[in-house]
Amino acid sequence: MTDSAKKPKRPRDTNQLAKLIADIATGEATDPDPDEGKDPAAVALGRKGGQKGGKARAEKLSDERKSEIARKAAAARWRKNG
């Protein structure tokens, strides 16, 4: 069973959701913490890698490859809007 299966989800029914929000606001219920049950060391390690990922990748790419990526992105934007 995965961690996400153990966490209670918010109700999809609007009336039940409204009651849950009211209960949380009045202190009768608590909102589940999304980071609950995660290993703090693993969270820190993942954050560390995420902070340097884009910069490290950009430094490794050649100027030609960066231009190629930019051209492809611009073409995709034009196709999307055109």
Backbone as CSV, one residue per row, in Angstrom:
resi,resn,N_x,N_y,N_z,CA_x,CA_y,CA_z,C_x,C_y,C_z
1,MET,0.845,-1.178,0.000,0.000,0.000,0.000,0.887,1.237,0.000
2,THR,0.605,2.217,-0.861,1.423,3.413,-0.951,1.032,4.416,0.122
3,ASP,1.897,5.390,0.333,1.622,6.427,1.328,0.393,7.238,0.961
4,SER,0.197,7.487,-0.344,-0.940,8.296,-0.756,-2.260,7.581,-0.478
5,ALA,-2.263,6.255,-0.459,-3.486,5.509,-0.193,-3.882,5.598,1.283
6,LYS,-2.925,5.855,2.149,-3.198,5.930,3.577,-3.772,7.284,3.995
7,LYS,-3.492,8.321,3.218,-3.914,9.667,3.589,-5.391,9.865,3.271
8,PRO,-6.136,10.436,4.186,-7.545,10.704,3.880,-7.663,11.841,2.878
9,LYS,-8.521,11.649,1.896,-8.726,12.682,0.890,-9.892,13.551,1.304
10,ARG,-9.899,14.754,0.804,-11.026,15.641,1.073,-12.227,15.150,0.289
11,PRO,-13.426,15.323,0.847,-14.621,14.842,0.153,-14.874,15.593,-1.150
12,ARG,-15.417,14.892,-2.132,-15.729,15.511,-3.423,-17.077,16.226,-3.380
13,ASP,-17.944,15.776,-2.499,-19.259,16.391,-2.365,-19.090,17.790,-1.776
14,THR,-19.709,18.789,-2.400,-19.511,20.171,-1.957,-20.030,20.419,-0.544
15,ASN,-21.123,19.787,-0.176,-21.663,19.980,1.171,-20.741,19.368,2.230
16,GLN,-20.231,18.189,1.948,-19.312,17.546,2.895,-18.007,18.335,2.997
17,LEU,-17.532,18.852,1.867,-16.315,19.656,1.871,-16.524,20.933,2.673
18,ALA,-17.675,21.575,2.504,-17.972,22.794,3.247,-18.002,22.526,4.745
19,LYS,-18.582,21.395,5.142,-18.610,21.055,6.565,-17.204,20.806,7.091
20,LEU,-16.384,20.105,6.314,-15.009,19.850,6.732,-14.248,21.163,6.903
21,ILE,-14.403,22.083,5.963,-13.720,23.375,6.056,-14.193,24.141,7.281
22,ALA,-15.493,24.110,7.550,-16.021,24.779,8.739,-15.483,24.128,10.009
23,ASP,-15.408,22.803,10.031,-14.866,22.097,11.193,-13.399,22.438,11.410
24,ILE,-12.644,22.554,10.340,-11.231,22.924,10.456,-11.116,24.344,10.992
25,ALA,-11.962,25.242,10.492,-11.917,26.643,10.921,-12.279,26.802,12.393
26,THR,-13.186,25.969,12.889,-13.610,26.079,14.290,-12.763,25.236,15.219
27,GLY,-11.860,24.448,14.656,-10.975,23.634,15.478,-11.527,22.272,15.837
28,GLU,-12.677,21.905,15.295,-13.271,20.598,15.580,-12.580,19.482,14.808
29,ALA,-11.903,19.835,13.709,-11.166,18.862,12.910,-9.835,19.493,12.511
30,THR,-8.880,18.654,12.151,-7.591,19.175,11.707,-7.378,18.802,10.256
31,ASP,-6.692,19.694,9.550,-6.355,19.452,8.154,-5.119,18.569,8.128
32,PRO,-5.128,17.463,7.381,-3.960,16.583,7.366,-2.741,17.289,6.774
33,ASP,-1.582,17.082,7.403,-0.334,17.675,6.951,0.195,16.889,5.757
34,PRO,0.448,17.551,4.609,0.911,16.816,3.435,2.302,16.206,3.608
35,ASP,3.139,16.763,4.496,4.483,16.232,4.710,4.535,15.201,5.826
36,GLU,3.405,14.901,6.421,3.374,13.939,7.512,3.767,12.552,7.010
37,GLY,4.643,11.892,7.735,5.065,10.550,7.383,6.241,10.502,6.437
38,LYS,6.762,11.676,6.044,7.917,11.695,5.157,9.187,11.806,5.985
39,ASP,10.236,11.184,5.511,11.528,11.232,6.173,12.139,12.616,5.942
40,PRO,12.391,13.396,7.001,12.929,14.755,6.824,14.264,14.770,6.067
41,ALA,15.091,13.748,6.272,16.371,13.692,5.567,16.152,13.522,4.062
42,ALA,15.182,12.699,3.693,14.885,12.482,2.276,14.290,13.739,1.649
43,VAL,13.449,14.441,2.388,12.859,15.682,1.895,13.965,16.708,1.651
44,ALA,14.889,16.832,2.593,15.989,17.789,2.455,16.877,17.433,1.266
45,LEU,17.142,16.155,1.086,17.986,15.724,-0.025,17.312,16.022,-1.363
46,GLY,16.032,15.754,-1.463,15.299,16.038,-2.692,15.250,17.516,-2.994
47,ARG,15.066,18.313,-1.968,15.039,19.768,-2.142,16.400,20.272,-2.600
48,LYS,17.454,19.729,-2.025,18.804,20.139,-2.386,19.065,19.878,-3.872
49,GLY,18.683,18.712,-4.337,18.874,18.382,-5.750,18.017,19.238,-6.652
50,GLY,16.808,19.546,-6.222,15.902,20.357,-7.021,16.377,21.787,-7.178
51,GLN,17.049,22.301,-6.170,17.501,23.682,-6.223,18.651,23.870,-7.207
52,LYS,19.465,22.862,-7.385,20.611,23.034,-8.280,20.386,22.409,-9.654
53,GLY,19.292,21.711,-9.845,19.078,20.951,-11.071,19.082,21.763,-12.346
54,GLY,18.297,22.822,-12.427,18.198,23.615,-13.647,19.495,24.309,-13.993
55,LYS,20.151,24.878,-12.999,21.413,25.582,-13.236,22.488,24.617,-13.702
56,ALA,22.559,23.454,-13.051,23.576,22.465,-13.424,23.351,21.977,-14.849
57,ARG,22.096,21.776,-15.234,21.796,21.309,-16.588,22.161,22.377,-17.606
58,ALA,21.832,23.634,-17.300,22.134,24.723,-18.224,23.636,24.879,-18.430
59,GLU,24.422,24.686,-17.394,25.878,24.812,-17.506,26.465,23.706,-18.381
60,LYS,25.862,22.537,-18.370,26.382,21.410,-19.145,26.024,21.507,-20.628
61,LEU,24.940,22.223,-20.960,24.498,22.294,-22.350,25.381,23.237,-23.163
62,SER,25.616,22.883,-24.415,26.356,23.765,-25.310,25.424,24.889,-25.771
63,ASP,26.029,25.954,-26.314,25.222,27.070,-26.812,24.305,26.625,-27.944
64,GLU,24.808,25.724,-28.796,23.997,25.240,-29.918,22.780,24.462,-29.407
65,ARG,22.994,23.644,-28.393,21.892,22.840,-27.844,20.858,23.735,-27.167
66,LYS,21.331,24.764,-26.456,20.398,25.711,-25.819,19.542,26.395,-26.876
67,SER,20.172,26.797,-27.991,19.429,27.444,-29.078,18.409,26.496,-29.690
68,GLU,18.806,25.246,-29.851,17.902,24.235,-30.409,16.676,24.058,-29.502
69,ILE,16.903,23.983,-28.204,15.806,23.832,-27.245,14.889,25.046,-27.292
70,ALA,15.490,26.248,-27.365,14.700,27.482,-27.409,13.864,27.558,-28.678
71,ARG,14.472,27.152,-29.826,13.723,27.164,-31.082,12.536,26.212,-31.024
72,LYS,12.766,25.037,-30.463,11.693,24.044,-30.360,10.568,24.555,-29.458
73,ALA,10.935,25.219,-28.354,9.922,25.761,-27.440,9.122,26.872,-28.113
74,ALA,9.813,27.741,-28.853,9.115,28.827,-29.550,8.166,28.270,-30.599
75,ALA,8.605,27.250,-31.325,7.741,26.635,-32.328,6.512,26.014,-31.693
76,ALA,6.694,25.396,-30.541,5.553,24.792,-29.846,4.569,25.867,-29.391
77,ARG,5.093,27.008,-28.943,4.199,28.101,-28.532,3.420,28.641,-29.716
78,TRP,4.074,28.791,-30.864,3.390,29.293,-32.042,2.323,28.316,-32.532
79,ARG,2.631,27.016,-32.477,1.628,26.013,-32.877,0.429,26.069,-31.952
80,LYS,0.681,26.251,-30.671,-0.383,26.272,-29.677,-1.300,27.475,-29.872
81,ASN,-0.728,28.631,-30.148,-1.502,29.867,-30.273,-2.003,30.121,-31.679
82,GLY,-1.424,29.458,-32.658,-1.754,29.774,-34.047,-2.791,28.957,-34.631
